[in-house]
Amino acid sequence: MPCVADWLNNPFSIVQGIFAQNVPNSDWEKKVTEYFKEKLKENNATNWVPSLNDVPVHYLKPNSLVKFRCMVQDMFDPEFYMGVYETVDPNTNARVLHFGKYRDVAECGPQQEIDLNSTQTVTSERQTFYCVPVPGESAWSVVVLNPQFYAYISANQARVSPSTSYTPSRHKRSYEEDEDMDLHPSKQKEQHMGNSHYRGGDIHGCVEPKRLETEASAGHHLISPNCSPPLDLNFPLPGEKGPACLVKVYESWDSFKVNDVLEVYGILSVDPVLSIVNNEERDNSALDPMECMDTAEEQRVHSPPASLVPRIHVILAQKLQHINPLLPACLNEEESKTFVSNFMSELSPVRAELLGFLTHALLGDSLAAEYLILHLISTVYARRDVLPLGKFTVNLSGCPRNSIFTEHIYRIIQQLVPASYRLQMTIENMNHSRFIPHKDYAANRLVSGVLQLASNTSLVVDETQLEQGQLDTTGVHNVTALGNLITWQKVDYDFNYHQVEFPCNINVLITSEGRSLLPSDCQVHLQPQIIPPNMEEYMNSLLTAVLPSVLNKFRIYLSLLRLLDYSISDEVTKAVEEDFVEMRKNDPESITADDLHRTLLVARFLSLSAGQTTLSRERWLRAKQLEALRKARLQQQTCVNGNEL
């Protein structure tokens, strides 16, 4: 009976056992998947599986079972591999069948050779996805509160000892040393190079994997001894850290696409042989270009050193509805339904506390806090032709110019949502940042951009940083792309000769002094009721005053309400139509179809924020009241400042 150490530390032994029992039947692959699926259901076994999001790859045992929560940044061409192959001993003529699934390199025993002409050989196909950690993932959602797992790895079951070339104290450098590294990148290069040598061993799978940090900043290129040019890990956002992985999928890969968020369970491959083989292929293709159709750049990008970009051979994979670790992964299961019903029973006090918290954050403005809650639970729930339904971009105007206020508002949002990014809208950023992903045909890869984000990411655009200046061609394209993202919830990726439309679902909050230059669904003008003498101290004390348990309830609240279904009964629909006709009669000039659409959106999110999945008459009246207050405030500001708003 296999124990945890067998299927977790040495999954190949399980696969080999199932393969040996079921060959020549072709259903051995299905039995492998079912075996691991059942194992992961037992006693929270998923908590025992090491995660590449949390544990550096050099701490993990090669060929062990790992998990990875990631976004598909790019997908490469399908590749063929030997699913089943036969080896022969030239001396004894003894033949042995092997499986090639879940492997990068075919395995041979001593004195054995692969019989490429064997009738037993089965050629199969797999799809490779280039995956990165979810862009902008908040620190609180990355932290794994799992004492069982840490007790397990401390027992040295699924973890190897770090080599002598790895110095843990590197994580504890002082601020001055970090600054020194930034000012003198040559030191950083020396440090990487000094930690990237091989240990002894032969090239048939016994080489010790290089102990090289995989947590690399997207703003810095990693120097690999096997690649003369720097290796770009292609993270969408600047300053991102974490491993990029080549995820090899064997079944149902058609259901995954670029920008999907996945959780995969598979076998970790960091075999140094891959680097040796790839170098030999490059050398051979340089001698005879006809030997290989791939360019050297494409080979370098598609076959990076496994120590920097490990491979995961997927046994199980699922597309995630959300990335909030405080919520069950799938809300349709019975246990999850119990969790949801229990939380919904205490929804009212959670909403009241969150409203109070955001009111304090917005300097006492409760109306702005109401709209911020509605914005944070908004999501695109359907598309009618090209129109995305459910998007609710809010422009929070009236923010102090060049103040730390907007930075602290982002910090608070960062503490509430699983993924977010603050885009400072300066002339410099607009003209020099890469917003739109584009296809690099020389390397045959999709080069990422800032707007390549996972679904339900909160994007905070800070317009208070904008000063006078000239936008160049890149800047104009970037601003246009931002406008299209807000209006149509899509980004047109640049494929040189044409554009490819990628739908998205990004919550955009714009902070500005006056009315934003960008389009929005709703403008709320901030009216501070208090002006703290020390803004930084005020905001910091606000965050520290909230209990972690309360903060977790806020996080569950905002993620859960996005996933609820919503409907309007025929009776209420008729009442809303009649109400709108009356409003048009009383004020035909100012009440438009856009006003009806926006009020219906506000009513939708008001209902959901109270845990109600249908619209009631009371919520409709409350939505009208909020909209009247918001418009009156804008009208008042227009009278004060002329045409500024």
Disulfide bonds with the S-S distance in Angstrom:
none
